[in-house]
Every structure is written in structure tokens, then in C-alpha cells.
Amino acid sequence: MQMLLAAADPLEEVLPHTYFKLGPFALTNHMIMALVAALLMLWIFPRLFAKPVADAPRGATNFFESVLEFMRIEVFRPALKEHTDRFTPFLWTQFIFILFCNVLGCLPLAAFVELITVGRVTHFGGPPTGAISTTAALAVAAFLFIHFHGIDMVARALMNGTYWHHAHGGHGSPADGDPTAEVPSNLQALGDPTGHYEDGHPKHYVGGDEPHDGGMSPLLALLAAIPLYLWNFAPHPFKPKEGESWVMWLADIPMFAILLPLELLGAVIKPFALCMRLFGNMVSGHILMAVLIGMIVAVPLGVRQLAVGIPVGLLHLGIQALEVLIAVLQAYIFTVLTTLFLASAVAPEH
């Protein structure tokens, strides 16, 4: 019944519905479902991973461990190198939270709650990521995390005295040294990327090397890190190499001044794209399903409604299955892109 009523206005399925207000604060169905997703995480994972076990994991523990290790080894490690374990908790949390929010939105909770409450509670449920405020909050959190740690990496390198060492080519690429730095050939390296990249392999990120002479104080390093981070934010196509004339700076600095605003604009567009992609994908499926059901209601009763209802019902089931796939895929894409943006922010050459 709830789906039929919503078919009159397809947006009813995805619009936020306020349950009560407390001053300027309004509790909506999307906020409730986001809270449910967070509580599920707090209830499930401490129980599944309360303590390490020697035996092979089984059941739900095996499932979640396989998914999380896949993300860590196949997605995070190739991009983040020796800093994989440092950023994995945030990326895991982001992935699981978005996944739970998306999957909860695929469940017909609204119709079930309305049925058992005899219509007294309506619009309960819905996808939390179907609210642009939720996806915007996730994108802002990713944006702040990425650039905070980008500046933090520069500051750490300045305190260690390794920043200028990197800036003048202190380390080569994997092709210059160990070809296994990108694709380790042993399971221990796959399972321990931090140890692998710290054990004599080429490093690509500031802040992780052995300290050098000339390190700055924490306060001075922090003050210097922000302008240096911006200095590395845009490319320097005409930057003079070792032994070249300083005259090249006369071409490089104007070009840098042109490219920097474009790069800063790109830094804002990236989280905006994350926000809108997740929001659009989670909203579109629900609107489409409501429109399809509206087609059944739009035709007169009788044989014609049955003729429309059967194919639309089958198509509706197919779209629901596709919605589950999209729910998983969008959580994966959001996390992959965040990982890539984070990796570029903590690279010494940016």
C-alpha cells in the first residue's frame, strides 16, 4: 500500500520525512537509518572480531574478513604503499558505513512498518545515502581527511628533515630499484605492506623515511607545511632541473599561477562528484521503481491493469536485484576514489 501511495509522487520514496523537531534540529527518516547503520557496525564488528583466533574464520566472520582484506590488499595497498595500515581504519569505516546505508535502503522497511503499525507510522526507512545531506557529509569528511593528512605528511617530512631529500630525488621509482615494490611476490608482503615498504624498498611518500639532519620544530614545520603543500598542489612544468639555469623559473612561476586555481577547483569538484554520484545512484532506482508501480495504478481496473502489472512486476523485481548490486558497487567506488585522492595528497610530488 505504501508503494502504491508513493506512486502518485515518485519523490515520496526518497524525500526526507521529519518525525519530530527539537528547536532547529529535525530528525528525519534518513537520519534514523544512518544511525541504524552506525549502530549495526558497533554491534556486529566488536562481536565478530573481539579477539584474534588461530583457526580459519567461519560464517559472517569469514565473509567480512574476506571483504575487508580484499579492500586492504587489492585497493588500499597499491595506492598507499607503506601508509596502508595508517589509513585503512578510516577507509574501512567509510566503506562499511556506506555499504550498510545503501543496503538498508534496499529493504522494504517502510511498507513493513506501515503494515504492522496499521498506517500510524509512515515513510520509515529509505536509503540514508538517498539524502544529499548524508552524501555531502561523507564527501566533506573525505575532503578534510585527505588534505589534513596531505599537510600532515609535509609537516612530518619537515620535522624529519626528509622533505628536501625527497624534493631533490632522494628515492627512485620501483622501476629504478626493486620491481617487487609495486607487486610483492610473497604473502607476508601482501599482508604487511607497512613492513614490506619499510624494509629496504623504495618509498614514495614523505614522512616515512629515516630522519635526516636539519629537521624543523613542530610549530615551524606546521607553519611551513601549508604553503609547501599548496606549492606542490599544481605541477611545475618548467621547473629547472639540477644544473639548469634559474631563468626557467620565469616561465614556471606564471604557469604555476595559472594552474593552481584550476587544481584548487579540481580539489573541490572531486568531493562534489563523490557526493552527487552516490546520491544520484541511490535516488534514481527508488524513483524508477515508484514510477513503474504508478503505471499499474494509472490504467483502468481489469484485464488491462493485469496485462501491465505482470511485466511491470517482473521488471520491478529485476530492478530491485540491480539496486542491491548498485548499493555494493557505489560503496566500493566511493572508497576507491577516496583512496586515490588520498594517495595523491600524501605523495611528495603531489
Secondary structure, DSSP 8 states (H G I E B T S, - for coil): -HHHHHHTSGGGGTS--EEEEETTEEEEHHHHHHHHHHHHHHHHHHHHTSS--SS---HHHHHHHHHHHHIIIIIIHHHHGGGHHHHHHHHHHHHHHHHHHHHHHHS-HHHHHHHHTTTSS-S----GGGSHHHHHHHHHHHHHHHHHHHHHHHHHHHHHT-HHHHHTT-S--GGGS-GGGTS-SSHHHHH-HHHHHHSSS---STT-S---SS---HHHHHHHHHHHHHHTTS--TT---TTS-GGGHHHHHHHHHHHHHHHHHHHHHHHHHHHHHHHHHHHHHHHHHHHHHHHHHHS-TTHHHHHHHHHHHHHHHHHHHHHHHHHHHHHHHHHHHHHHHHHHHSSTT-
